[in-house]
Amino acid sequence: MGVRTDNIVYTSLRYLRLIASTMMVCFLVNAANAQQDKDVIALSRANYSVHIDTNTFQLEVQRGESKIPAHPLGNVQFCRASDTSGEAIRSVRIQHLDSDSLTAKLTNRQGQEAQVTIRLEDDYFAISVVPESPPSSVGDLYRIDFRTAALSPAYGLGDHGGFGDNTDVTGFVDDDFGNRDNEHRFISTFTVFPAHEFAQVLFSERTKRVAVSREENRLGVAADTRATVYYFVGNPKQIYRTYMRVRKIEGYPSLKPKYRFFQLGYEAFGSLGWNTYQSSVEEDIDTYLGRGYPIKWAVVGSGFWKGERRNPTEGATTSFGIWDDVADAGRNDGLPNPRYPNPGAFKDFFKKKDISLLLGLRINFKGTTEYGGYYEETNDGEFVKEGMDAGYFVTDSSGKPETYRVNFPQGNVFLLNDRNPAAVDWYVKGANRWGVDGFKEDLMLYDGKKLDNDAKLNPINEALMKRDYLIMARNSAYTVAGDILRLEDTKYGFDQDRPLINGLNYAASGAAAVYLDIVAGKYLENPLTEDQKIYFVRNAMTNAVSPVMAMGHGPWHLQNPVYEKAVKKAMQWHVAYAAYLYSAALESYYTGFPSVMTPLPVAFPDDANTYQLAGKAHRQYAWMLGESLLATPLYGNDYATATQRNVYLPAGRWMDYETKAWFEGPLTLENYDFPLDKIPVFIGGKGILVRECENRFEASVYPTSDEPFSYTFHFPDGERKSVVHKEFANWKKGGYRIRNTKTDEINEVYLSDFSVPLTFEITPGTEYKLDFND
């Protein structure tokens, strides 16, 4: 069956361009007609091509020697959402064709038609399908799938990629993909196939269809009017850079993180649970500071609002600015009455100690009585009524506020309509009334399917970020709509492999500023068992070598000086390299590449040895922490019994941070010792670490890379930077010079021991050239 072409008609041509336009029409018609007898046509860009079977709409991607095969049944299927099965393509009619794009009419086996476009760009191509509803049923919703042949290994899928047995999501199938429960809040269809130099994403805030299996690689929508899939080609750095650009075009921009979150944090939830009060929080903070923990940000997630705890009429995070500061008669919750007697003094407490104060914040408002809610004006203020009167809440088909169920508060609630800019602005003004430095976004929605909007928090958190608040994001679609992304709560007794599988697939999804949750999680109760104490220490060491670290349950409750010393050592290491971590996070912001937490298959895509290590079978959880550190924590469900772990070192020269032992990769260190107090990192890659020392910054260069390179350090202000250029190949013992290109000053140093780095001060706006001192 050959290709059919429709007439191409151009209208409204300006007279002076008539000849040129007519020539172009002839060219396009001839280009399409030239394919008349061909079953396969090709579109191409400089570094890849897409071959299209015009009978079945099977697509094969060719890039150099590698191929992404077509799916045997065709790459596109569509049907009405109400139909029982998908329908493959029966016929293809080309309407427009040039070297790197086409438009065609597809007819499926039910006779339904759709317009399809394929557009090639330098590093990606997009396929869009728009089904055409008959006049009698305008507004039909369709199930649309895009498929290729099965590909493996695969990484990403946001929270959905966090609950398997391995970071490789091959085998994942979910045709009800979206924010359905509190364990799946960061929603992304982005999937990267490093071994194939290929990645994909389908942007939709409604229910999606995803299958990354041994039979097919599929992304689709369950019920929508149209759909577009993006396929990326190139090495991982190209892919993530392009994905960042496309994501912004689609309305999911990257947001610039702030340094404060990469310093040491604290969450009252990990220490006090739900029942916080002013003196308990202040006592916790003072104890931490007194024991040498330099906390720089603190979250109070609950209890600051007015009313008796656990009473349905108590306030909520959206009782904007109404603190529990006046005693109420008749309370019986066992807590101080009031819990926060002096909010002004509470906020001053943090300000004087240079600690940023964050409160928990949600977008749900208590429903009024007639809607099945427990709205109470004294505790909740006028905000619910204001939102109802102005139409700021999500509504049902009749225009009335829709009700939803959440984990808090009790009763039915209304949700802010994020698609109404006036509602978002009103909400931000309300949040301002709390008078704090930032917020931990914490919507826990039981009715995710009912709302069918995975991006419900993106516009709101973005608006808060624009006002320079510190934002810890929980619910988000495709991008981190905040400074950092916190995964779902962990605690003793939970699956301890999940946080690392989850966090690494956050990073693979392009969300690099990963927060693995509070050290030791939630709800620990004293006295701690020996098993809980070991869990505490292993968890602290793991969090220390991740992008974000925050304390909760006080380490002094370990009642073991050896264990507490290990936790403090972990914290001190993280604090020492906070500026290095933040610099890597800014690299992620500028390039899209998950530099601050890079899964090994993404960092070393050609090394098949890395593909299956991060999972319950091997528990070789590892990632590049910036460009110069390989994090290899001993963690997982065997935290209490394991003292050794196999460690895989990719190609390159690596030095154990603790022992100073050198290794040449690729190499597996079998049964490698991990004492509880061991900082689990190896120095490698570019070998440059930067730390802040008494208000100055020092760069330490280790002899790991034999290749010339440049390393950019971004300073904590988020604006200024310095660049270090290594200008020679290979390392040797002897003299080196470090030239400040700004002042032309030369610092002469001598390398006599490879375990001792070349160290020098760096200042903003300066480039440094490192070379032999011949």
C-alpha positions, -999 to +999 in steps of 0.1 A: +000+000+000+016+032-011+015+068+002-015+090-006-011+128-006-038+154-001-037+187-021-017+213-003-034+247-004-018+280+005-040+310+010-036+348+017-003+350-001+011+385-005+015+394-041+052+403-038+059+368-025+037+349-049+064+335-071+086+324-042+056+309-024+044+291-055+079+276-059+078+264-023+043+248-028+056+230-059+086+218-039+065+204-011+040+188-034+068+172-054+086+161-022+054+143-010+047+129-045+083+116-047+074+093-018+042+081-036+054+046-042+075+042-011+064+023+020+091+039+041+101+075+042+129+092+062+131+124+081+165+135+093+186+160+112+224+162+113+230+134+138+200+111+135+171+101+113+136+087+118+123+061+093+085+058+090+066+029+075+036+046+059+014+015+061+016+008+098+032+040+111+061+021+126+091+043+134+127+034+136+153+059+150+188+056+135+217+074+152+252+064+141+255+027+146+226+025+171+189+019+163+157+023+183+134-002+167+098+004+160+070-014+178+058-044+158+022-031+159+031+005+151+042+033+172+008+051+175-026+038+187-057+058+195-093+052+202-121+068+223-115+066+260-146+045+264-135+018+240-124-015+254-092-018+235-066+003+216-067+004+178-037+002+156-034+023+124-052+011+092-040+037+068-017+068+065-023+097+043+007+122+040-004+158+039+028+176+042+064+164+041+099+180+041+133+168+053+126+170+090+089+171+095+056+157+083+019+160+088-004+131+081-039+118+085-041+085+104-071+062+103-073+035+128-090+001+124-123+015+138-123+042+111-115+070+135-092+097+122-064+118+137-040+144+126-004+135+134+027+157+131+063+147+135+089+174+140+126+168+143+149+192+162+187+188+167+185+166+198+149+155+200+118+149+180+081+153+189+051+133+177+016+149+183-017+132+177-050+150+176-080+127+170-109+142+151-142+138+168-172+135+144-196+165+145-222+145+165-198+139+194-175+170+196-155+169+228-148+132+229-119+121+250-094+096+236-069+071+247-036+077+228-005+056+231+030+061+217+053+031+216+086+018+206+101-016+208+111-026+243+142-009+257+163-016+288+176-006+312+154+024+321+155+049+349+132+077+361+094+079+364+095+101+395+078+086+425+065+057+405+101+047+399+108+046+437+089+015+449+104-013+429+133-036+437+158-017+416+163+017+401+160+001+367+122+004+361+120-022+334+089-042+340+069-012+352+033-010+339+006+014+352-023+025+331-036+047+359-004+067+363-007+099+383-010+114+418-032+087+434-019+085+470+006+102+493+034+079+482+032+092+446+035+130+447+063+138+423+048+128+390+069+124+359+068+102+328+104+111+320+124+079+313+161+077+303+177+048+286+214+056+290+227+025+271+206+035+241+214+073+243+176+078+243+150+093+266+113+101+265+086+122+282+049+128+277+036+160+294+001+157+308-015+166+341-043+140+336-042+102+339-014+087+319-006+052+306+030+040+311+046+007+303+084+001+303+083-036+300+100-065+282+072-063+256+069-026+249+080+009+257+048+030+259+037+064+270+002+076+266-029+094+280-060+076+293-086+103+284-076+135+267-083+154+235-047+152+222-012+141+232+024+148+224+054+126+231+090+138+231+119+115+222+155+127+230+187+114+214+223+119+225+245+114+255+230+120+289+243+155+292+227+164+258+195+147+268+191+165+301+200+199+287+174+194+259+148+181+283+153+211+305+146+234+275+116+215+263+102+213+299+104+251+301+085+255+268+058+231+281+054+252+313+076+233+338+106+255+343+136+248+365+137+270+396+169+283+411+176+267+445+189+287+474+221+278+494+203+277+528+187+243+521+221+227+515+232+237+550+221+217+580+184+216+586+159+205+613+123+192+611+103+192+643+082+163+629+112+139+633+115+149+670+081+159+682+057+144+656+024+162+653+024+177+688+047+207+686+045+237+708+067+267+712+088+257+741+094+222+728+107+234+695+129+261+711+143+235+736+152+212+707+169+239+687+189+251+717+200+215+725+212+210+690+231+243+689+246+236+723+259+202+711+276+217+680+250+212+653+249+245+632+213+243+621+204+269+594+168+261+586+140+246+606+105+233+598+076+234+622+050+214+602+020+213+625+004+226+657+011+263+653-026+270+643-054+277+667-076+252+685-075+219+705-054+193+688-073+164+672-105+184+675-122+187+641-126+224+645-089+231+651-073+255+626-050+245+596-020+257+577-044+279+556-057+297+588-033+323+576-015+341+604-038+328+632-014+313+657-024+294+688-015+323+711-046+327+733-057+301+759-090+284+753-112+269+780-121+232+780-091+219+761-082+183+769-053+175+745-025+173+771-006+201+754+002+236+766-027+260+763-019+280+742+008+261+723+025+292+707+019+320+733+042+345+717+046+341+679+067+373+676+092+360+702+092+326+685+101+341+651+127+364+668+142+333+684+151+319+650+161+352+635+187+359+663+202+325+658+204+330+620+180+301+614+154+303+586+120+293+599+096+273+577+060+263+584+040+235+569+016+247+542-011+230+522-036+242+496-067+227+513-092+248+531-117+234+556-152+230+540-181+247+556-208+227+574-231+224+545-203+209+525-194+183+552-165+203+566-155+216+600-149+253+592-149+274+624-145+311+620-126+317+653-099+291+643-100+296+605-106+332+600-125+346+570-103+329+544-127+301+535-156+325+529-133+348+509-122+320+487-158+308+481-171+343+473-143+350+449-145+316+432-109+307+441-115+270+448-118+240+424-155+237+414-178+209+402-198+209+370-224+232+386-199+258+396-200+250+433-169+243+453-159+206+449-150+187+481-120+165+486-106+143+514-071+148+528-052+134+558-055+167+576-077+185+585-107+163+593-139+165+572-143+176+536-121+203+523-119+227+493-088+229+471-073+261+457-077+264+420-041+267+408-053+275+372-067+308+384-039+334+387-061+356+410-066+327+433-028+320+434-021+356+442-047+357+470-032+325+484+003+339+484-009+371+502-024+348+528+008+328+532+026+361+538+006+366+570+025+338+587+056+361+586+081+333+582+110+325+558+096+296+539+072+266+537+072+228+536+045+220+511+027+190+524-006+183+506-017+147+513-047+142+490-068+110+490-087+121+459-060+124+434-079+106+407-109+127+413-089+159+409-069+145+380-043+173+381-007+162+389+006+198+386-018+213+412+011+227+433+034+238+405+020+273+399+015+280+436+050+269+447+065+288+417+047+319+429+061+315+464+096+310+450+093+342+431+088+360+464+120+345+476+105+320+501+124+288+509+102+261+494+104+224+502+083+208+475+064+175+479+037+175+452+051+185+418+049+175+381+080+171+359+101+197+376+110+207+412+086+235+419+107+246+448+143+247+461+144+210+470+123+179+466+115+158+496+104+122+492+076+105+512+082+100+549+105+072+561+108+056+595+122+027+615+104-005+604+097+008+568+115-005+537+150+010+540+159+003+504+131+025+491+145+059+500+176+053+479+158+037+450+133+066+452+159+093+455+180+080+426+150+079+403+141+114+413+176+124+400+172+102+369+139+121+363+159+154+362+151+164+398+186+166+413+180+185+446+169+154+464+160+153+501+160+118+514+139+127+545+148+135+581+177+117+597+162+086+613+127+094+599+096+099+620+081+086+652+112+071+670+104+067+707+128+065+736+144+044+749+159+033+716+167-003+709+201-014+697+187-021+663+171+014+662+204+030+672+223+013+643+196+023+619+199+059+632+237+060+625+236+043+591+207+066+581+226+097+592+257+087+573+237+081+541+219+115+544+253+132+550+265+122+515+232+132+498+223+167+487+202+177+517+205+167+554+182+176+582+180+164+619+149+154+638+151+130+667+180+142+689+212+121+686+217+125+723+189+100+727+212+073+714+227+073+749+259+059+733+289+083+729+303+062+700+271+063+681+265+100+687+300+108+677+294+090+644+262+109+637+280+142+645+309+133+622+284+126+594+268+160+600+301+178+602+312+164+568+279+175+552+283+210+567+319+212+555+310+205+519+276+223+518+290+249+494+304+222+471+270+205+471+252+238+464+275+245+435+267+212+420+230+219+425+234+251+406+251+232+378+220+211+377+199+242+375+219+257+346+224+225+326+195+202+335+220+174+343+215+159+378+250+169+388+244+170+426+232+134+427+240+115+395+229+078+393+259+058+380+241+046+348+236+083+339+271+093+349+287+063+331+262+053+304+286+030+286+295+010+316+270-019+318+284-029+352+265+000+367+231-008+354+217-032+380+237-024+411+213+000+428+187-024+441+178-049+467+198-077+451+232-060+454+225-029+475+254-012+459+237+022+461+261+048+447+260+081+429+282+109+418+279+137+444+291+166+422+319+161+397+345+148+422+328+125+447+314+090+445+290+083+474+288+047+484+268+044+516+262+011+532+224+012+535+193-009+529+172-034+548+204-051+560+216-019+578+219-037+612+238-068+601+260-057+572+295-043+579+309-049+545+297-042+510+310-048+474+318-014+459+320-009+422+344+019+410+339+030+374+368+038+351+392+063+366+414+068+396+397+069+430+408+076+466+390+064+497+382+096+515+389+080+549+417+056+544+435+075+515+439+042+496+440+046+458+423+024+433+421+022+395+387+015+380+369-003+366+371-024+397+349-041+423+362-039+458+348-071+473+336-071+510+349-036+516+347-025+552+322+001+563+325+009+600+296+029+614+317+061+615+331+058+580+324+087+556+313+066+526+328+085+497+356+082+472+373+111+456+376+108+418+363+124+386+378+159+384+390+156+419+382+192+430+365+198+464+356+232+477+349+240+514+342+272+533+368+279+560+363+310+582+344+330+556+368+321+528+367+293+503+394+268+496+397+245+466+415+212+470+427+195+438+434+158+441+454+140+413+425+119+400+420+130+364+448+128+339+428+148+314+428+186+312+395+200+324+377+231+337+357+231+370+332+259+378+324+267+414+293+286+421+294+307+453+266+305+479+251+338+468+240+319+437+254+346+413+292+347+414+315+319+403+352+310+399+367+286+374+397+263+378+415+251+347+437+221+348+459+227+318+480+195+316+476+158+311+487+132+337+499+139+372+534+136+387+551+144+419+568+178+418+562+215+416+530+232+403+519+267+398+485+282+402+480+314+383+453+339+392+443+352+357+427+383+373+458+395+392+484+374+374+497+363+408+513+328+409+510+305+438+537+278+437+529+245+454+546+211+456+529+177+453+549+151+472+521+127+483+491+120+461+468+117+491+475+153+500+458+177+476+470+210+461+450+236+482+445+273+475+420+300+482+395+310+455+376+343+452+345+352+432+349+363+396+384+347+392+398+321+369+428+299+381+451+280+358+469+250+372+500+238+354+535+222+360+561+245+374+587+237+348 
